[in-house]
C-alpha cells in the first residue's frame, strides 16, 4: 500500500466497512448497525488513517505526520484518540485495534472499502512493515542527518518544546554472554547512557528530614527511569551503598554504570535548597554542579530541570518530550515521600497505608497516591496473607479510582495487571500490562510473572535480564531470574542465581531454599541438597523437600518420620500441600486425588511449572487437570500479549 498522509489527496466518496461498523469519509460519520457513533474529529481522523493502513504497523510518528501535520502535539493526543476509538468500537480486548508496545498500532480486522463508483475491495494485509516509512524496507537516513536531528532535539528540549524520535524496537534478543559470566562486568561495556542516583544527604538543621532526602532521591530515580534509552539503577541497588565508605568510582564500578548523580537537601519550613552534581565515574570528573534555592512548592520543577540536564550531558536520545511529574500540595507531597521510606515489614506497610490515606485527604486528585495505596494492599496480600481476598479487592478499587482521575496512569494499569495474574485471569492481565507499557510504566511490575504464567520463559528471562542490569544487588531479582530458569529446565544456571539471591538477601523469599534444594536434587546432587535444606528454617515446603531428598537417598527411617509428621501437621483439608508432597514423591494416584479436591485454581498459572510436579507430568491425568484448571498449553496459547519493550543495547547481556 502506498503511504499517504491525511492531507495529501485522499480520494473522496470512500466508505470503510468492518464488522457492524461503517465509516463514511465524506460525511465524517461512524455508524454501528446504521446508528451514528460519536467521535471527536481528531479521533475520527486517527481511525480513518488506521483503516487506510489496515493490517500494517502504524507508528506514532506516522500518526503525528498524518493527522497533525505541521502541528506540535504530545503523545497524549494519540493516547486519548486511541482510547476514544476503542470505546466507540467496544474493543476493550483489543481484537480490532492492537497496540504494539513502543512501536505503534495496527488495525487487525478485515475492512471492505467502497468508492463513489460503488466498487468494493477487501483489505487484509499481512503483518509486515513494508510500505510505511520507518519500516525495515525504508532506506536508512544518512549519518549526518541523524546527528543533525539529535542536535535539533536538544535545542527543542532546552526551549521547552517537543520533538519526536522513534523508539527503536527489538526484534531478537542476543544470547549475549556465556553462562555464568558476571552481568555487571558486561554492563561496563555499555554505552554511556547509564546512571545511579545515590541517596541524597539530609542537611537540615536538626537532621530530621532524612525521609525527604531519601524520598526525593527515589522520585528523581523514577523520573529518569521513564526515559527509555537511559539505564537507571533501581532503588534497592542504589541505596545499598548508604553509609558505605566507598568512592564514587568504586560504586559505579560495582553497578556497571558510567555516571553518578549525588546531592543534598536542606528543608526549612517552606524553603528548600537542593544541591546536585553529575559525575563521570570513569574518570571521576565532575560534569556540573547545580544549586536550587526555591520554595517547597517548586520541588517538581527542580526535579524536571535536573532530569533535563542529565539527558543533555549523557546525550540520551528522546522519543518524545521529557516526562513530567504530577503536581500536588507540598504537605501532601511530604507525606507521600514519608510513605515510601520503608515498605519492607508488615508494620511498615500499615504505616505507609496510613500516610497515603492522609495524602489523599489533603489532595483527593493525587493519582499516584491512589495507585501507591493500592500497591501497598497487594504487598499485604502477597507477603502476609489475606484469606478473604479483601486486600486484593481494595487494591483493585484503588487502581480503578486512579484511572478515573487519569486514564493514562501507568502504575494503576500495572497494578491491575498484577492483580489479574493473582486471580489467574491472564487475558485481562495481558490487556492491563499492555496499557501500562503503552503509557510509560518503565518499572514493568509483574510483566515477568505474566510471561512465566504463559509459559513464555525466554521472554520472561529477557525481562529479568533487563531488571538485573537495573537492580544487580537485588536478591529478589536474582530469585525471580532463577525461578524462571528452573521453569525453563536450565538448572545449572538457576543454581548460580539462587546462591546469589541468598547471598544478597539471606532472609528473602521463603520459597528459595526449597527450590534451590530441588534444583540441586534434579541434577542428582541429593546429598548436597539435603545438607543445605537441613540447616534451613523449618517450614512445610522445606519439610516436603527434605522428605523427597530422604526418599531419593534411601534414608527410609528419616523418610517415614518426616512423612508422618507432615501428614499429621498439615491437616486433612490442606489438599494443595498434600498434592505437592505426593507429586514430588511420585505418588501420582494420591496427588491427583488431592488435586481433584481443590476448590480454586487461582494460583495455578505459575504453579503448574514448578518442579514439584515434574515426577507426575507424564501421567495422562496431568493434562486433564491442567485443562480443568484453565492453564493447559492450548488455553494459554490463546492469550495474546505483545512484549516488545527492551532497549536493544543491553537486553541480552545477562545469562
C-alpha positions in Angstrom: 0.0 0.0 0.0 1.3 3.5 -0.9 1.9 5.7 2.1 -0.1 8.9 2.2 -0.9 11.5 4.9 -4.4 12.6 5.7 -3.9 15.8 3.7 -2.2 14.5 0.5 -5.2 14.0 -1.7 -7.4 11.3 -0.2 -10.0 10.1 -2.7 -13.5 11.3 -1.9 -16.5 9.2 -1.6 -14.8 6.4 0.4 -16.7 4.2 2.9 -14.9 1.7 5.1 -16.9 -1.3 6.4 -15.8 -3.7 9.2 -17.8 -5.9 11.5 -21.0 -4.0 12.2 -19.4 -0.6 11.6 -19.3 1.8 8.7 -17.0 4.9 8.4 -18.1 7.4 5.8 -15.3 9.7 4.8 -17.3 12.4 3.1 -19.9 12.7 5.8 -17.2 12.3 8.6 -19.5 9.8 10.3 -19.0 6.5 12.0 -22.1 4.3 12.4 -22.8 1.0 14.1 -25.7 -1.0 12.6 -26.8 2.2 11.0 -26.8 4.3 14.2 -24.2 7.1 14.4 -21.4 6.7 17.0 -20.0 9.9 18.4 -16.2 10.5 17.7 -14.3 13.8 18.1 -12.9 15.0 14.7 -9.3 14.0 15.5 -10.3 10.6 16.8 -12.2 10.1 13.6 -9.1 11.1 11.6 -6.9 8.6 13.5 -9.4 5.8 12.9 -9.6 6.7 9.2 -5.8 6.7 9.0 -5.6 3.3 10.6 -8.3 1.8 8.4 -6.5 3.0 5.3 -3.4 1.1 6.5 -5.3 -1.9 7.8 -3.1 -4.8 8.9 0.0 -2.7 8.8 2.2 -1.3 11.6 1.5 2.5 12.0 4.0 4.2 14.3 3.2 7.2 16.5 5.5 9.2 14.2 3.3 8.3 11.2 0.2 9.3 13.1 1.8 12.6 14.1 2.7 13.3 10.4 -0.6 12.0 9.0 -3.2 13.5 11.5 -1.3 16.5 12.9 0.9 17.8 10.1 2.9 20.9 11.0 1.4 20.9 14.5 3.4 20.2 17.7 1.3 17.9 19.9 2.1 15.5 22.8 1.8 11.7 22.7 -1.2 12.1 25.0 -3.1 13.4 22.0 -2.7 10.0 20.3 -3.4 8.1 23.5 -6.7 10.0 24.0 -7.8 9.3 20.5 -7.0 5.5 20.7 -8.9 5.2 24.0 -11.9 7.0 22.4 -11.8 4.8 19.3 -11.7 1.6 21.4 -14.6 2.8 23.5 -16.6 3.6 20.4 -15.9 0.2 18.9 -16.4 -1.7 22.1 -12.9 -3.0 21.6 -11.9 -3.5 25.2 -10.0 -6.7 24.5 -8.2 -5.1 21.6 -9.3 -7.6 19.0 -9.6 -4.8 16.3 -7.1 -2.1 17.3 -3.9 -3.7 18.5 -1.1 -1.9 20.4 2.5 -2.9 19.6 4.3 -1.5 22.7 6.9 1.1 21.9 6.2 0.6 18.2 2.7 1.8 17.3 -0.7 0.4 16.4 -2.2 -2.0 13.9 -5.9 -2.3 12.9 -6.4 -6.1 12.8 -9.8 -6.6 11.3 -10.9 -7.2 7.7 -12.0 -3.9 6.1 -14.1 -3.5 2.9 -13.6 -0.3 1.1 -16.2 1.1 -1.4 -15.7 4.2 -3.6 -18.0 6.7 -5.2 -18.4 4.3 -8.1 -19.8 1.6 -5.9 -16.9 -0.8 -6.4 -15.7 -2.7 -3.3 -12.4 -4.2 -2.3 -11.4 -6.1 0.9 -8.1 -5.2 2.5 -6.4 -7.9 4.6 -2.7 -7.1 4.7 -0.2 -9.5 6.3 1.6 -8.2 9.3 4.7 -6.6 7.8 6.5 -3.3 8.0 7.0 -2.9 4.2 5.3 0.1 2.6 5.4 2.5 5.5 8.3 4.9 6.1 10.3 3.8 9.1 9.8 0.1 8.4 12.5 -2.4 7.7 12.3 -1.7 3.9 12.7 2.0 4.3 16.1 3.4 3.4 18.4 4.4 6.3 18.9 8.1 6.9 22.4 9.5 6.3 24.5 9.7 9.4 24.9 13.4 9.1 21.1 13.9 9.1 20.8 11.7 12.3 23.4 13.8 14.0 21.7 17.0 13.0 18.3 15.7 14.3 19.8 14.9 17.7 21.3 18.4 17.9 17.9 19.9 17.0 16.2 17.7 19.6 18.4 19.1 22.3 17.7 22.6 21.2 13.9 21.9 21.3 14.3 20.3 24.8 16.1 23.3 26.2 13.5 25.6 24.8 10.7 23.6 26.4 9.3 22.4 23.1 8.6 18.9 21.9 10.5 16.7 19.5 9.7 13.1 18.4 12.4 10.5 17.8 11.0 7.0 17.1 11.6 4.2 19.7 14.0 1.5 18.4 12.1 -1.8 18.8 13.8 -5.1 19.4 13.1 -8.0 17.1 15.5 -10.5 18.5 17.5 -10.7 21.7 21.0 -11.9 21.5 22.1 -14.7 23.7 24.8 -12.3 24.9 27.3 -13.8 27.4 28.5 -17.3 28.1 26.7 -19.0 31.0 27.9 -17.8 34.4 29.5 -14.6 33.3 29.0 -11.6 35.6 26.3 -9.3 34.2 27.9 -6.2 35.8 31.2 -6.7 34.1 29.3 -6.9 30.8 27.4 -3.8 31.7 30.6 -1.8 31.9 30.9 -2.1 28.2 27.5 -0.5 27.6 27.1 3.0 26.1 27.5 6.0 28.4 23.7 6.5 29.0 23.7 4.8 32.4 23.4 6.4 35.8 22.9 5.7 39.5 21.2 8.2 41.8 22.8 7.9 45.2 20.7 8.7 48.3 20.7 12.5 48.9 22.1 13.7 52.1 19.9 15.5 54.7 21.5 18.8 55.6 18.5 20.2 57.6 19.3 22.0 60.8 18.1 19.2 63.0 18.9 16.4 60.6 15.2 15.3 60.9 14.3 15.4 57.2 16.1 12.2 56.1 12.8 10.8 54.8 12.5 13.8 52.4 16.1 13.4 51.2 15.7 9.7 50.5 12.2 10.1 49.0 13.4 12.9 46.7 16.3 10.6 45.6 13.9 7.8 44.7 11.5 10.2 42.9 14.4 11.5 40.9 15.4 8.0 40.1 11.9 7.0 39.0 11.6 10.2 36.8 14.8 9.3 35.0 13.7 5.6 34.6 10.8 6.9 32.4 13.3 7.8 29.7 13.6 4.7 27.6 17.2 4.9 26.4 18.6 5.7 29.8 19.7 2.8 32.1 19.0 3.9 35.7 19.9 1.7 38.6 16.9 0.9 40.8 16.5 1.8 44.5 17.5 -1.5 46.1 20.9 -1.4 44.5 21.4 2.3 44.5 20.6 2.6 48.2 22.8 -0.4 49.1 25.8 1.9 49.4 24.3 4.1 52.2 26.9 4.7 55.0 29.5 2.7 53.0 33.0 4.2 52.8 33.3 3.8 49.0 34.4 6.3 46.4 32.0 7.3 43.5 34.2 5.3 41.1 34.1 2.2 43.2 30.3 2.4 43.5 29.9 2.9 39.8 32.2 0.0 39.0 30.2 -2.3 41.2 27.0 -1.3 39.5 28.4 -1.1 36.0 27.3 2.5 35.3 29.2 5.4 33.7 27.6 8.3 35.6 26.7 9.1 39.2 24.2 11.7 40.4 24.6 12.7 44.1 23.2 15.6 46.1 21.9 17.0 49.3 18.7 18.5 50.6 18.1 21.2 53.2 14.4 21.8 54.1 13.4 24.7 56.3 9.7 25.1 56.6 8.5 26.1 53.2 12.0 26.8 51.8 14.1 24.2 50.1 17.7 24.1 49.0 18.7 21.2 46.7 22.3 20.8 45.6 23.2 18.1 43.0 26.2 17.2 40.9 26.7 14.8 38.0 30.0 12.9 37.9 31.6 10.9 35.1 32.6 7.9 37.2 35.1 6.6 34.7 37.5 9.5 35.3 35.9 10.9 38.5 35.3 14.2 36.6 32.5 16.5 37.8 30.5 17.5 34.8 28.4 20.0 36.6 27.1 21.1 40.0 23.8 22.9 40.5 22.1 24.5 43.5 18.4 25.4 43.7 17.1 27.8 46.4 13.3 27.6 45.9 10.0 27.4 47.7 8.9 23.9 48.6 6.1 24.0 46.0 8.7 24.3 43.3 10.2 20.8 44.1 8.6 19.3 40.9 10.2 22.0 38.7 13.6 21.2 40.3 13.4 17.5 39.5 12.4 18.1 35.9 15.2 20.6 35.4 17.8 18.1 36.8 16.4 15.4 34.5 16.8 17.8 31.5 20.5 18.4 32.4 21.2 14.7 32.8 19.6 14.0 29.4 21.6 16.8 27.8 25.0 15.7 29.2 24.5 12.0 28.7 23.3 12.6 25.2 20.3 10.4 25.6 18.1 10.2 22.5 14.5 11.2 23.2 11.4 9.6 21.6 9.1 12.3 23.0 9.1 15.2 25.4 10.7 14.6 28.8 8.3 13.0 31.3 6.5 15.3 33.7 5.8 14.9 37.4 2.2 15.2 38.7 1.9 18.3 40.9 0.3 18.3 44.4 0.1 20.2 47.6 3.6 20.5 49.3 2.2 19.0 52.6 0.7 16.1 50.6 4.0 15.5 48.8 5.9 15.5 52.1 3.6 12.8 53.5 3.8 10.9 50.2 7.6 10.8 50.4 7.3 9.6 54.0 5.1 6.7 52.8 7.9 5.5 50.6 10.7 5.3 53.1 10.1 1.7 54.3 7.6 -0.9 53.0 9.6 -4.0 53.9 7.8 -5.2 57.1 4.1 -5.7 58.0 4.2 -2.8 60.4 5.9 -0.5 57.9 3.4 -1.3 55.2 0.5 -0.4 57.5 2.2 2.8 58.5 2.7 3.6 54.8 -1.0 3.0 54.2 -1.9 5.4 56.9 0.4 8.1 55.4 -1.1 7.6 52.0 -4.6 8.0 53.4 -3.5 11.3 54.9 -2.2 12.4 51.5 -5.5 11.6 49.8 -7.4 13.6 52.4 -5.3 16.6 51.6 -5.4 16.1 47.8 -8.0 13.6 46.6 -6.9 14.2 43.0 -3.3 13.0 43.5 -3.4 10.0 41.2 -0.1 8.4 42.0 -1.1 8.2 45.7 -4.2 6.2 44.8 -2.1 3.8 42.8 0.6 3.6 45.5 -2.1 2.8 48.2 -3.4 0.0 46.0 0.1 -1.4 45.6 0.5 -1.5 49.4 -2.6 -3.7 49.8 -1.1 -6.0 47.1 2.1 -6.2 49.2 0.0 -7.2 52.3 -1.8 -9.9 50.3 1.4 -11.3 48.8 3.6 -11.2 51.8 1.3 -11.5 54.8 -1.7 -13.4 53.5 -5.4 -12.4 53.4 -7.6 -15.5 53.0 -10.7 -13.3 52.4 -9.0 -11.6 49.4 -10.1 -8.3 51.0 -6.7 -6.7 50.3 -7.0 -7.7 46.6 -10.5 -6.2 46.3 -9.3 -2.9 47.9 -6.2 -2.8 45.7 -8.4 -3.2 42.6 -10.9 -0.4 43.6 -8.0 1.9 44.4 -6.4 1.3 41.0 -9.7 1.9 39.3 -10.1 5.2 41.3 -6.7 6.3 40.0 -7.8 5.7 36.4 -11.0 7.7 36.8 -8.7 10.6 37.6 -6.1 9.9 35.0 -6.9 7.3 32.2 -3.1 7.2 31.3 -1.9 6.3 34.8 0.6 3.5 34.0 1.2 2.4 37.7 -2.6 1.8 38.0 -2.7 -0.4 34.9 0.4 -2.2 36.2 -1.4 -2.8 39.5 -4.5 -4.1 37.8 -2.3 -6.4 35.7 -0.6 -7.8 38.8 -4.0 -8.4 40.5 -5.3 -10.2 37.4 -2.3 -12.5 37.5 -3.1 -13.3 41.1 -6.6 -14.2 40.1 -5.4 -16.2 37.1 -7.3 -14.0 34.6 -4.4 -13.9 32.3 -6.1 -12.4 29.3 -7.2 -9.5 31.4 -3.7 -9.2 32.9 -2.2 -9.0 29.3 -4.6 -6.2 28.4 -3.7 -4.2 31.5 0.0 -4.7 31.1 -0.1 -3.6 27.5 -1.8 -0.4 28.7 0.9 0.1 31.4 3.7 -0.3 28.8 1.9 1.9 26.3 1.6 4.7 28.9 5.1 4.5 30.1 5.4 2.2 33.1 9.1 1.7 33.0 9.3 -0.4 36.1 7.1 -3.1 34.4 6.0 -4.6 37.6 4.5 -8.0 37.1 5.4 -8.5 33.4 7.9 -11.3 34.2 5.2 -13.1 36.2 2.7 -12.9 33.4 5.3 -14.2 30.9 6.1 -17.1 33.3 2.4 -17.8 33.6 2.0 -18.0 29.8 5.0 -20.4 29.5 7.0 -17.8 27.6 10.2 -18.4 29.5 12.7 -17.0 27.1 10.8 -13.7 27.1 10.5 -13.8 30.9 14.2 -14.2 31.0 14.7 -11.2 28.8 12.6 -9.2 31.2 14.6 -10.4 34.2 17.9 -9.7 32.4 16.7 -6.2 31.9 15.7 -5.9 35.5 19.0 -7.4 36.8 21.0 -4.8 34.9 18.9 -2.1 36.7 19.0 -3.8 40.0 22.1 -6.1 40.2 22.2 -6.1 44.0 18.6 -7.2 44.5 18.1 -10.7 45.9 14.5 -10.8 44.7 15.7 -10.0 41.1 18.1 -12.9 41.2 15.5 -15.2 42.8 12.9 -14.4 40.1 15.5 -15.0 37.4 16.5 -18.3 39.0 12.9 -19.4 39.2 12.3 -18.7 35.5 15.5 -20.7 34.7 14.0 -23.6 36.7 10.8 -23.4 34.8 12.8 -23.5 31.6 14.7 -26.6 32.9 18.0 -24.7 32.9 19.0 -25.9 36.3 22.8 -25.3 36.4 22.2 -21.6 35.6 19.4 -21.4 38.2 21.7 -22.8 40.8 24.1 -19.9 40.4 21.4 -17.2 40.7 19.7 -18.9 43.7 23.1 -18.7 45.5 23.4 -15.1 44.6 19.9 -14.3 45.8 20.5 -15.9 49.2 23.9 -14.1 49.5 22.3 -10.7 48.8 19.1 -11.3 50.9 19.5 -14.1 53.4 16.1 -13.5 54.8 14.4 -13.3 51.4 11.5 -15.3 50.0 10.7 -18.5 51.9 10.4 -20.4 48.6 14.0 -20.0 47.7 15.6 -22.7 49.9 13.3 -25.5 48.8 13.5 -24.5 45.2 17.3 -24.3 45.4 17.3 -27.8 47.0 15.1 -29.2 44.2 17.4 -27.5 41.7 20.3 -29.4 43.2 18.3 -32.6 43.6 17.0 -32.8 40.0 20.7 -32.6 39.0 21.4 -35.6 41.1 23.1 -33.6 43.9 20.9 -35.2 46.6 23.3 -35.2 49.5 24.3 -31.5 48.8 20.7 -30.6 48.7 19.9 -32.5 51.9 22.8 -30.9 53.8 21.7 -27.4 52.7 18.0 -27.8 53.4 18.5 -29.5 56.7 20.1 -26.2 58.0 17.2 -24.0 56.9 14.1 -22.8 58.8 11.5 -25.5 59.4 8.6 -24.8 57.0 6.0 -27.0 55.4 7.7 -26.5 52.0 11.2 -27.3 53.4 9.9 -30.4 55.1 8.3 -31.6 51.9 11.6 -31.1 50.1 13.6 -32.9 52.8 11.1 -35.9 52.7 11.8 -36.2 49.0 15.5 -36.0 49.4 15.4 -38.7 52.1 13.4 -40.8 49.6 16.0 -40.3 46.9 18.9 -41.0 49.2 17.2 -44.2 50.5 17.1 -42.9 54.1 14.0 -44.9 54.9 13.7 -44.1 58.7 14.0 -40.3 58.1 11.6 -40.5 55.2 9.0 -42.4 57.2 9.3 -40.0 60.2 9.1 -36.8 58.1 6.2 -38.2 56.1 4.3 -39.0 59.3 5.0 -35.5 60.7 3.8 -33.8 57.6 0.7 -35.9 57.3 -0.2 -35.0 60.9 0.7 -31.3 60.8 -0.9 -30.3 57.5 -4.5 -31.3 58.4 -6.9 -33.2 56.3 -8.2 -30.2 54.3 -4.8 -29.0 53.1 -5.3 -30.5 49.7 -2.8 -28.4 47.9 0.1 -29.1 50.2 -0.8 -32.8 50.2 -0.9 -32.7 46.4 2.5 -31.1 46.3 4.0 -33.6 48.6 2.6 -36.7 46.9 3.5 -35.3 43.4 7.2 -34.7 44.4 7.3 -38.2 46.0 6.0 -39.7 42.7 2.7 -41.0 44.2 0.5 -40.0 41.2 -2.7 -41.6 42.5 -2.6 -39.8 45.8 -1.5 -36.5 44.2 -4.4 -36.5 41.7 -6.9 -37.5 44.4 -5.9 -34.3 46.3 -5.8 -32.2 43.1 -9.4 -33.2 42.3 -10.5 -31.8 45.7 -9.2 -28.3 45.1 -11.9 -25.7 45.1 -10.0 -22.9 43.3 -7.2 -22.7 40.7 -6.3 -19.0 41.1 -2.6 -19.6 41.6 -2.1 -22.4 39.1 -0.9 -20.1 36.3 2.7 -20.4 37.5 2.5 -23.4 39.9 1.9 -25.7 37.0 5.6 -25.2 36.0 7.0 -25.9 39.5 9.5 -28.8 39.7 7.3 -30.3 42.5 5.1 -31.7 39.7 7.7 -33.0 37.3 7.5 -36.6 38.6 3.8 -36.8 37.6 3.7 -34.6 34.5 3.8 -37.6 32.1 0.7 -39.1 33.6 -2.4 -38.6 31.3 -4.3 -37.2 34.2 -1.9 -34.2 34.4 -3.1 -32.8 31.1 -6.7 -33.4 32.1 -6.1 -31.5 35.4 -4.5 -28.5 33.5 -7.5 -28.3 31.2 -9.8 -28.2 34.3 -7.6 -25.5 35.9 -7.7 -23.5 32.6 -3.9 -23.5 32.3 -3.2 -26.1 29.6 -0.8 -25.2 26.8 -3.7 -24.8 24.3 -5.6 -22.5 26.6 -2.6 -20.3 27.4 -1.6 -20.1 23.7 -4.9 -18.3 23.0 -3.9 -15.4 25.3 -2.2 -12.5 23.3 0.4 -10.4 25.0 2.8 -8.2 23.0 6.1 -8.0 24.7 8.4 -5.6 22.9 9.8 -3.1 25.3 13.5 -3.7 25.9 16.3 -1.3 24.8 18.5 -3.1 22.3 21.8 -2.0 23.9 21.7 -4.3 26.9 18.7 -6.6 26.7 20.7 -9.8 26.1 23.7 -9.3 28.4 22.8 -11.4 31.4 22.7 -15.2 31.3 
